């Protein structure tokens, strides 16, 4: 798996590889606003994960996930970790490990 220096570089590379949708993290599922779609943990897999740490502050830490659904929808999820990490269900936590 290729490593990237910046979050934006990684997002651009994944978009060029077909991960064109943006996912939002909800407590029990992923949401794709562009498609008005919820994708539950049993219906997606994490293809890649890239961790980025902020140079000046731990508040800038984030994880980029490349995700594909069973229906062939491919997109990315950017999630903060640390202080701002969201409360999510145990199923979602296991899926995003």
Secondary structure, 3 states (H helix, E strand, C coil): CCCCCCHHHHHHHHHHCCCCEECEECCCEEEEHHHCEEEEHHHEEEEEEEEECCCCCHHHCEEEEEEEECCCCEEEEEEECCCCCCCCCHHHHHHCC
